[in-house]
Amino acid sequence: MGALSHIRVLDMSRILAGPWAGQLLADLGADVIKIERPQRGDDTRSWGPPWMDVHQQERGEAAYYLCANRNKRSLALDITSPQGQEVIRNLVKDCDILLENYKVGGLKKYGLDYDSLKTINPRLIYCSITGFGQDGPYAKRPGYDFLIQAMSGLMSITGEKDGRPGAGPQKVGVALTDVLTGMYATTGVLAALAAREKTGEGQYIDVALMDVQVACLANQAMNYLVSGTAPKRLGNAHPNIVPYQSFATSDGYMILAVGNDDQFRKFCREAGAEYLADDERYQTNAQRVANRETLAETLAELILTRSTTDWINALEALSVPCGPINTIKDVFEDPQIQARGMKLDVAHDTAVAGSMPSVANPLKMSGTPVRYDRAAPTLGEHTQHILKEAGLSSDQITYLYEQGVISGGEAT
């Protein structure tokens, strides 16, 4: 039984940040009901290719949608209609958590805002995810991951150093701000659940992509706040540790991630350059940071003389942190990733293979393990089942179909 098997979540979010939070809660055992627009559904269902292969030569779901909606049930419901709003109010009575990422005030006009719904269920934990938060001069602006990566300062420290080939700000290769926001939202609702055990009351949680990404600047933010100097792009180098970057080898590239002076001396000994560890410019990390350019040039010449495999085998034996720069294909062929079970195959009735690949939740819990009960649902897959659970009669459900308020079929 999952750790959250007693919890029901109404996931009224779409795209990535909110759905990521919903999937984390679902993986932990919560019953997560995903509310989607009839016929169209979550925008990411059509964000392809690539698509999942399904029977009858139909186009399957986009891989993007599949990455954030595992273990959920789908209810295709038009919340802009009075009937749809009434269904939401009915469901809220038995829900613990509601996730939404509408624009500020977007649900108030439907009577589905926190103040309205807490009168129905005072124990409800209501989490709103927006680009810039519920207040401040940017509150009404739409927020997207790429935009926030730029505005938060993340792109100013990502990319090659100015003056080098390919220099300029770069975004991270995944929608990291969305993912981090989903994780913070999950942390917030779990904390609110713990607080509810003491108070008996739910609460409202305001999570902004901009706030999250600024918080996740971590040491770089503190580097600025302490020094007053804004960090700059350093490519694959580290602002506070040297050598901690990528280097070309005789047949490719590798990462050298020296974290302390002892590791540096071990590397120098293996490289036949122990004189570098004795050089007063490089004896401590602080000295190496101050003289990073000359040291990096010398190390680059040394590392270029041997292959990636040769370096990694030698340095791993000395406990000097290093590694290859893998492609994503390499990652899923890596024996460590395979041993940790990070690739899954989840049963899926409409998939040609009978299952859908998925990436495992990284939590390994001894008493309440993560569950993988169902693949990401098709649009409205559980509509009838959920409405029957909510107490609607067959005639009422038929009427909602006829009015276009719902779509989708019975759960399989």
C-alpha positions, 0 to 999 in steps of 0.5 A, a space after each residue: 500500500 502506498 504512503 498516500 493511499 488514503 489521499 485523493 487529489 484533484 489535478 486541474 493542472 496541465 502541461 508540466 509543473 502541476 502534472 509533475 506534482 500530481 504524478 509524484 503524489 500518484 506514485 506515492 499512492 494517492 488517487 489522482 483524478 486528472 481533469 481535462 477538457 473534453 475532446 482536446 485534453 491536456 495540451 501536451 497530448 499533442 506535443 509530438 512527435 514522438 508518439 506512442 505506438 497504438 493499435 488500429 494505426 491511430 496516433 498515440 499520445 505524445 511522449 511529452 504527455 506520458 512523462 508526467 501523467 502516470 498512475 492518474 485517472 482521467 475525467 474529461 469535463 468542461 468546467 466552464 459549464 455550470 454542470 461541470 462546475 457542480 461536478 467539481 464541487 461534488 468531487 471536492 467534498 471527498 478530496 484532500 488536495 487540489 492542484 491547479 495552474 490557471 492564470 491568477 483569478 482564472 477559476 474565481 469566475 467559475 466559483 472554483 477558487 480556494 475561498 469558494 471551495 474551502 466552504 465545501 471542504 475546510 480540510 482542502 489543501 489548494 495549491 495554485 501554480 503560476 508563472 509569477 505568483 498571486 501578487 506583485 507587478 507580474 502576477 497577471 503575466 503568463 509564465 512559461 519555463 523558457 521565459 522563467 529560465 531567462 528572467 530568473 537569471 538561470 540562462 545568464 550562468 548557463 552556456 559558454 564563457 563570453 568570447 569563446 565559440 558558441 558563447 551566449 546564454 543557453 536554456 537547460 535541455 529540459 524544462 527544469 523550472 517546471 520540474 523543480 516547481 512540481 517538486 516544490 509544490 509536492 513538498 508544500 502539499 505534503 507539509 500542509 497534510 502534516 499540518 492538517 493532522 494537528 489543526 484539522 484545517 486545510 490551507 492555500 499554497 501559492 507556488 510561482 515558477 519565478 520564485 522557485 527558479 530564483 530559490 534554485 540558483 542556490 550557491 550562485 545566488 549566494 555568490 552574488 549576495 555575498 560578493 555583490 558581483 553577478 556570476 557569469 557563464 563559465 561553460 562547463 566549469 564551476 564558479 567555486 571549485 577547480 578543476 570541476 569541468 569537462 575536458 577533451 580526451 584522445 577519443 572524446 570527452 570526460 568530466 573531472 570533478 575534483 572536490 578537495 585538495 587530496 583528490 587533486 593531488 591524486 589526479 596529479 600523481 596519476 597524470 605524472 604531474 605531481 609538481 602541479 599539486 606542489 605549485 603554490 598557485 594550485 595547492 588549495 581550492 581557493 588558489 586554484 579558483 584564482 588561477 583557473 585559466 592557467 591550470 585548466 590550460 595545463 590540465 587540458 594538455 595532459 588529459 588529451 594524451 589518454 583515452 576517456 576509458 583509460 582516464 576513468 578506469 585509472 581515476 576511479 581506482 583512486 576515488 577521484 570523481 570523474 565520468 563520461 558525458 553520456 547520451 540519453 541512449 547511453 544512460 539507459 544502457 548504463 549498468 548502474 541505471 539498469 541495476 536501479 530499475 530506472 526504466 519501467 514498462 507499464 501495462 497499457 491496453 492500447 499500446 502495440 507492445 502491450 506496455 508503455 515505457 516509463 522512467 521510474 520514480 527515484 524514491 526507494 522506500 522500504 515500507 511503502 514503495 512507489 507504485 506503478 499501477 497504471 500508465 498515463 490515461 487516455 483522454 476521459 478513460 475513467 470519466 464514467 467510473 469517477 462520476 459513478 463514484 461521485 454518486 451520479 446516476 446513469 441518466 445524469 451521466 448520459 445527460 452530461 454526455 449529450 450536453 458535451 460536458 464530458 467525454 471519454 469512456 468507462 475505465 478498463 
